[in-house]
Amino acid sequence: MARRKRNSTTLERAERRIESLQSLNTNLDFGAGNTLEAFNNTINELKSKLAAYNIALSSIDKLTDDVNNAEKRVQEMSEKMLLGVASQYGKTSQEYEMAGGSRRKNVRRSKKNPKV
């Protein structure tokens, strides 16, 4: 399941704000580094960080899929290896039990409706 990508309402508001400010004066400078150019640079920095974040999420999604697929392959091969031991030594053998299987004669079956 893909992770949900992130949007930023702060970014959307800031983009609308800078458009409004530019309509007043394209060279606004309120001192202490509060210029339209600095504001635009700050907005662009947020855009690039948001893009990097969303790209990283996509990479994580791919890696998650890769790990899940690798786990499935290991599970399948593990089962095949146990079946190989069973076919060579039998399911009642000590070797089958040593490989991680349960010997057939050791498995108890519950009696749901015992006949009287």
QUINOR-V575397 format. One record per pair of residues at least 4 apart in sequence whose ideal C-beta (glycine too) atoms are under 7 Angstrom apart, sorted by sequence separation. I is the first residue (numbers start at 1). J is the second residue. D is the distance in whole Angstrom. If there is no record, write none. Layout:
I&J&D  I&J&D
This chain:
8&12&7  9&13&6  10&14&6  11&15&6  12&16&7  13&17&6  14&18&6  15&19&7  16&20&6  17&21&6  18&22&6  19&23&7  22&26&5  24&28&7  30&34&4  34&38&7  35&39&7  36&40&6  37&41&6  38&42&6  39&43&6  40&44&6  41&45&6  42&46&7  43&47&6  44&48&6  45&49&6  46&50&6  47&51&6  48&52&6  49&53&6  50&54&6  51&55&6  52&56&6  53&57&7  54&58&7  55&59&7  56&60&6  57&61&6  58&62&7  59&63&6  60&64&6  61&65&7  62&66&6  63&67&6  64&68&6  65&69&6  66&70&6  67&71&6  68&72&7  69&73&7  70&74&6  71&75&6  72&76&6  73&77&6  74&78&6  75&79&6  76&80&6  77&81&6  78&82&7  79&83&6  80&84&6  81&85&7  82&86&6  83&87&6  84&88&6  85&89&6  86&90&7  89&93&4  94&98&6  95&99&6  97&101&6  102&106&6  33&38&5  86&91&5  91&96&5  96&101&4  102&107&6  29&35&5  89&95&4  90&96&7  97&103&5  21&28&6  28&35&7  89&96&6  96&103&6  28&36&5  26&36&7  85&95&6  86&96&5  91&101&7  85&96&5  92&103&5  91&103&7  92&104&5  91&104&5  92&105&5  22&36&6  85&99&4  21&36&6  86&101&6  85&101&7  82&99&6  18&36&7  82&100&6  82&101&5  18&39&6  18&40&6  18&43&6  15&43&6  14&43&5  11&43&7  11&46&5  11&47&7  8&46&7  11&50&7  8&50&6  6&50&6  6&53&6  6&54&6  5&54&5  5&57&6  3&57&5  3&60&7  3&61&6  2&61&5
